[in-house]
């Protein structure tokens, strides 16, 4: 009598295939998890770099275009043509707004220290240089801004203050 054998895989072959497949899947899972964490960290850093870059460029433009600057406590006022643009330095953010306006720009940047340098002539106290120390990606980052004044502006400010 002839026995018909069915062609197929043995249990041992199937078991070895499942073990190899599970090892490959676990390696792929770990690699995907690491890649995902790297991407999230990169994305967070990229957001912070963009935020600081936008703040730096905006403040640089506002300092350049302003007639004069006044620093009171944690507020920087950029004054131009009777319009006042106010930067407020909070603990973990900086806001920028036009006086008498409800529009506010917010930069999520932590300012550690502000170091001003003034033109101090009699009662006239106008900001000449401003250095900011920021917490940037866990390190200190220094930003420096300076304002050059024309003699017209300084003379008008001097006489406007009652001198």
C-alpha positions in Angstrom: 0.0 0.0 0.0 1.2 3.4 -0.9 1.2 6.2 1.6 0.4 9.7 0.3 2.5 12.3 2.0 1.3 15.8 2.1 3.9 18.4 1.5 4.2 20.9 4.3 6.3 22.4 7.0 7.2 20.7 10.3 6.4 22.3 13.6 10.1 23.0 14.2 10.4 24.9 10.9 7.4 27.0 11.8 8.7 27.7 15.3 12.1 28.8 14.0 10.5 31.1 11.5 8.3 32.7 14.2 11.3 33.3 16.4 13.3 34.9 13.6 10.4 37.1 12.6 9.8 38.2 16.2 13.5 39.2 16.6 13.3 41.2 13.4 10.1 42.9 14.5 11.5 43.8 17.9 14.7 45.3 16.3 12.6 47.4 13.9 10.4 48.6 16.8 13.5 49.7 18.8 14.9 51.5 15.7 11.6 53.2 15.0 11.3 54.3 18.7 14.8 55.8 18.7 14.2 57.5 15.4 10.9 58.9 16.6 12.6 60.3 19.8 15.4 61.9 17.7 12.9 63.5 15.4 10.9 65.0 18.4 14.1 66.3 20.0 15.2 67.8 16.6 11.8 69.4 16.1 11.8 70.9 19.6 15.3 72.4 19.0 14.2 73.7 15.6 11.2 75.5 17.1 13.5 77.1 19.7 16.0 78.2 17.1 13.3 79.7 14.9 11.8 81.5 17.9 15.1 83.1 18.9 15.9 83.9 15.3 12.5 85.6 14.8 12.9 87.6 18.1 16.4 88.7 17.2 15.5 89.9 13.7 12.3 91.6 14.9 14.1 93.4 17.8 17.0 94.4 15.5 14.6 95.9 13.0 12.6 97.7 15.6 15.8 99.1 17.2 17.0 100.3 13.9 13.8 101.9 12.8 13.0 103.6 16.1 13.9 107.2 16.9 15.0 106.4 20.4 14.8 103.7 23.0 13.8 103.8 26.7 14.3 100.9 29.1 12.2 100.9 32.3 12.6 97.9 34.5 11.6 95.0 32.3 10.1 97.0 29.5 11.9 98.3 26.4 10.1 101.1 24.5 11.0 101.7 20.9 9.6 105.2 20.0 9.2 106.3 16.5 7.0 109.1 15.1 4.9 109.3 18.3 4.2 105.5 18.2 5.5 103.3 21.0 6.4 99.7 20.5 6.8 97.9 23.9 8.8 94.8 24.6 8.0 93.2 28.0 10.5 90.7 29.4 8.8 88.0 31.5 10.2 85.0 33.2 9.8 82.6 30.3 8.5 84.8 27.5 8.8 88.1 25.8 5.8 90.1 24.5 5.8 92.7 21.8 2.9 95.1 21.4 2.1 98.5 19.9 0.9 100.9 22.6 -2.9 101.3 22.3 -3.3 98.1 20.3 -4.6 94.7 21.3 -2.3 92.8 18.9 0.5 91.1 20.9 3.4 89.0 19.6 4.7 86.5 22.1 8.2 84.9 22.0 8.7 81.9 24.3 12.2 82.8 25.3 13.7 82.9 28.8 15.7 86.1 29.4 18.3 85.5 32.2 19.7 89.0 32.3 19.4 92.4 30.6 22.4 94.7 30.6 21.7 98.3 29.4 24.0 101.1 28.5 22.6 104.6 28.5 23.5 108.0 27.1 23.3 109.9 30.3 23.4 113.6 29.8 21.9 115.6 32.6 18.3 114.3 33.0 18.3 112.7 29.6 18.5 108.9 29.9 18.3 107.2 26.5 19.2 103.6 25.8 22.4 103.2 23.7 23.2 99.5 24.0 21.2 96.5 25.2 22.7 93.1 26.0 20.4 90.2 26.6 21.5 86.9 28.1 19.0 84.1 27.0 18.6 80.5 28.0 18.9 78.9 24.6 18.9 75.1 24.2 20.2 74.8 27.8 23.1 77.2 27.3 23.6 80.9 27.6 23.2 83.0 24.4 24.2 86.6 24.3 22.4 89.0 22.0 23.6 92.6 21.7 21.8 95.5 20.2 23.0 99.1 19.8 21.3 102.3 18.7 23.1 105.2 17.0 21.4 108.6 17.5 21.5 111.6 15.3 22.2 115.0 16.9 18.6 116.1 16.0 17.0 113.3 18.0 19.3 113.9 21.1 18.8 117.7 20.9 15.0 117.3 20.6 14.9 114.8 23.5 17.1 117.1 25.6 14.9 120.1 25.2 11.7 118.1 25.4 12.7 117.1 29.0 12.6 120.7 30.1 16.3 121.6 29.7 
